[in-house]
Amino acid sequence: MNTTNPQPPVATPVANEFLTFRLGHEEYGIEILKVQEIRGYDAITQIANSPEFIKGVVNLRGIIVPIVDMRIKFDLGQAQYDQFTVVIILNVAGRVMGMVVDGVSDVLTLEDEQIRPTPGLGSIIDTEYIMGLGTVDERMLILIDIEKLMSSSDIGLIESNFN
């Protein structure tokens, strides 16, 4: 019996695990701890007078979940819905919401040295919601701070704690 380490090591959640997904030709990543589930794109009930990027709502086991189309939100052209289109169900700040993406790639663990700060692009591009850029081999991931994005004034799905 080993008495020097009687307790088994406790697994701590890894903050640098990201679910990667595609929007157009770019690859993005969000913290895996914010992801509740991944579903196929299904019928969405549209809400009158909502912004174009709010596709509507779905009933997820009794919870009404707003759905944001990220391609429209990021102004990446017309969204095409096909067999690869998925909805990532998120739990952000205690609020359940979904985001439509072109496809999910995989889950990656990035070491700190694989995450680069967002380049200063002046006022041309709003980089407030970008945590940084992840590099894996030849791949470049745009890492999204999904909590900041969903609480932004133009989306406003959760109360902002960043003001």
Phi, psi and omega per residue, in radians:
M1 nan 2.328 -3.128
N2 -1.557 1.994 -3.108
T3 -1.680 -0.144 -3.132
T4 -1.300 -0.453 3.138
N5 -2.436 1.320 -3.050
P6 -1.251 -0.421 -3.121
Q7 -1.658 2.355 3.052
P8 -1.198 2.615 3.131
P9 -1.085 2.479 3.130
V10 -1.640 2.238 3.121
A11 -1.306 2.221 3.092
T12 -1.793 2.523 3.128
P13 -1.103 2.421 -3.113
V14 -1.602 2.059 -3.105
A15 -1.300 -0.274 -3.082
N16 -1.737 0.457 3.032
E17 -1.689 2.248 -3.061
F18 -2.216 2.399 2.945
L19 -1.488 2.193 -3.117
T20 -1.772 2.499 -3.138
F21 -2.536 2.834 -3.106
R22 -1.873 2.460 2.931
L23 -2.328 1.919 -3.064
G24 1.121 -2.234 -3.112
H25 -1.685 -0.001 -3.077
E26 -1.785 2.701 3.099
E27 -1.978 2.343 -3.094
Y28 -2.119 2.858 3.070
G29 -2.446 2.492 3.017
I30 -2.261 2.681 -3.124
E31 -1.023 2.252 -3.082
I32 -1.110 -0.482 -3.113
L33 -1.180 -0.286 3.114
K34 -1.548 -0.182 -3.065
V35 -1.558 2.219 3.110
Q36 -1.639 -0.805 3.115
E37 -2.870 2.948 3.098
I38 -2.161 2.260 -3.085
R39 -2.235 2.715 3.006
G40 -1.206 2.712 3.119
Y41 -1.236 2.209 -3.049
D42 -2.320 -3.090 -3.124
A43 -1.041 2.313 3.139
I44 -2.118 2.333 3.099
T45 -1.443 2.089 -3.114
Q46 -1.353 2.570 3.106
I47 -1.937 2.225 -3.119
A48 -1.094 2.522 3.068
N49 1.109 0.328 3.079
S50 -1.524 2.730 3.094
P51 -1.017 2.705 -3.078
E52 -1.005 -0.630 -3.087
F53 -1.305 -0.247 3.029
I54 -1.524 1.818 -3.077
K55 -1.206 -0.484 -3.112
G56 2.509 -2.579 -3.115
V57 -2.358 2.751 2.992
V58 -2.247 2.718 3.065
N59 -1.695 1.925 -3.097
L60 -1.915 1.666 -3.140
R61 0.891 0.798 3.078
G62 1.578 -0.080 3.105
I63 -1.842 2.241 3.085
I64 -1.448 2.075 -3.005
V65 -2.002 2.078 3.046
P66 -1.240 2.507 -3.095
I67 -2.077 2.161 3.123
V68 -1.850 2.258 3.057
D69 -1.558 1.896 -3.035
M70 -1.184 -0.512 3.121
R71 -1.133 -0.731 3.110
I72 -1.233 -0.744 -3.120
K73 -1.035 -0.730 -3.114
F74 -1.562 0.134 3.077
D75 0.971 0.921 -3.098
L76 -1.859 0.487 3.097
G77 1.636 -3.126 -3.087
Q78 -1.209 2.318 3.124
A79 -1.345 2.330 3.038
Q80 -1.924 2.200 -3.121
Y81 -1.789 2.089 -3.130
D82 -2.421 -2.880 -3.077
Q83 -1.195 -0.259 3.137
F84 -1.614 -0.284 -3.099
T85 -1.146 2.301 -3.135
V86 -2.311 2.823 3.028
V87 -1.985 2.135 3.059
I88 -1.617 2.062 3.106
I89 -1.526 2.172 -3.077
L90 -1.953 2.654 2.946
N91 -2.127 1.773 -3.046
V92 -2.094 2.101 3.122
A93 0.935 0.683 3.099
G94 1.372 0.078 -3.126
R95 -1.980 2.324 3.120
V96 -1.622 2.284 3.113
M97 -2.624 2.895 -3.128
G98 -2.204 2.717 3.059
M99 -2.359 2.304 3.136
V100 -1.517 2.250 3.102
V101 -2.298 2.860 -3.093
D102 -1.240 -0.436 3.132
G103 3.015 2.687 3.110
V104 -1.769 2.378 -3.120
S105 -1.638 -1.285 -3.094
D106 -2.870 -3.079 3.047
V107 -1.900 2.221 -3.113
L108 -2.135 2.496 2.984
T109 -1.776 2.129 3.140
L110 -1.871 2.284 3.024
E111 -1.326 2.765 -3.111
D112 -0.945 -0.651 -3.110
E113 -1.276 -0.191 3.085
Q114 -1.570 -0.069 -3.139
I115 -1.902 2.083 -3.124
R116 -1.799 2.599 3.082
P117 -1.153 2.706 3.100
T118 -1.143 2.278 3.128
P119 -1.159 2.550 3.095
G120 -1.247 2.006 -3.120
L121 -1.977 0.307 3.132
G122 1.113 -2.572 -3.126
S123 -1.653 0.103 -3.108
I124 -1.170 -0.797 -3.076
I125 -2.168 2.348 3.105
D126 -1.386 1.887 -3.120
T127 -1.825 0.248 -3.096
E128 -1.009 -0.560 -3.059
Y129 -1.651 0.052 -3.122
I130 -1.747 2.107 -3.138
M131 -1.330 -0.489 -3.098
G132 2.829 -3.022 3.111
L133 -2.066 2.211 3.131
G134 -1.709 2.480 3.109
T135 -2.128 2.233 3.075
V136 -2.341 1.939 -3.060
D137 0.917 -2.063 -3.134
E138 -1.669 0.020 -3.098
R139 -1.533 2.508 3.046
M140 -2.095 2.183 3.139
L141 -1.936 2.377 3.019
I142 -1.612 1.976 -3.058
L143 -1.579 2.053 -3.043
I144 -1.682 2.321 2.971
D145 -1.479 1.600 -2.974
I146 -1.161 -0.519 3.116
E147 -1.179 -0.760 3.092
K148 -1.124 -0.710 -3.125
L149 -1.116 -0.845 -3.071
M150 -1.267 -0.319 3.099
S151 -1.741 0.056 -3.135
S152 -1.115 2.760 -3.063
S153 -1.104 -0.529 -3.112
D154 -1.418 -0.417 3.059
I155 -1.694 -0.980 3.022
G156 1.088 0.561 -3.134
L157 -1.393 -0.365 3.051
I158 -2.308 2.758 3.117
E159 -1.135 2.375 -3.118
S160 -1.436 2.295 3.026
N161 -1.887 0.218 -2.996
F162 -1.861 0.021 -3.116
N163 -1.519 nan nan
